[in-house]
Amino acid sequence: MSGTATVQANAGDTIKISYYRSSSGEEGNCMWLSNFAATRPSQITFHANDGTETTAQQGIFGTGTLQANTFTRDGYRFVGWAETANGAVKYADKAGITITGNIDLYAVWTKASTVTFAVTPDDAMFKLYSDEARTNLVTPASGTEYTLDVGATYYYTAEKFGYENTEGAVDVTDKNEMVTVPLA
């Protein structure tokens, strides 16, 4: 049996090619591809941008999602990706991206400190916010320990039934610190 098939495929699609050989033992059974072209994905090179030459790579065909950042930097918090070493954040971690060729992205870091809140009683409900209106909740690194931007002010609330609720603010310095939050 013979014939041809034309398949339209987009970058990133997978094409399965099957071959069936006659059981009659005929010589000359074959299969070929005509006008076939394969391309490699465009490469994104992620630079740690921390004074080292550390990089990571990811291939993307046109449109995709950036892989999660794997770089760490002591005393800093990762805030996103820039297109130049000193540029502003253009892409958030794991953001969608469309590219037509190889590109370089550079980690953007902000100086950070660890602030631990010692809440008494320790089973009180504690919440930390990045805005004075207390609408942007900050997620702790663990328990009541937070990695916060140096120079920023954060606002907290603490409450527990049978105690007077409390609110406060903390200005983050370049030193790790413990903030005591007692409920009366």
Secondary structure, 3 states (H helix, E strand, C coil): CCCCCCCCCCCCCCCCCCCCCCCCCCCCCCCCCCCCCCCCCEEEEEECCCCCCCEEEEEECCEEECCCCCCCCCCEEEEEEECCCCCCCCECCCCEEECCCCEEEEEEEEEEEEEEEEEECCCCEEEEECCCCCCCECCCCECCEEEEECCCEEEEEEECCCCCCEEEEEECCCCCEEEEEECC
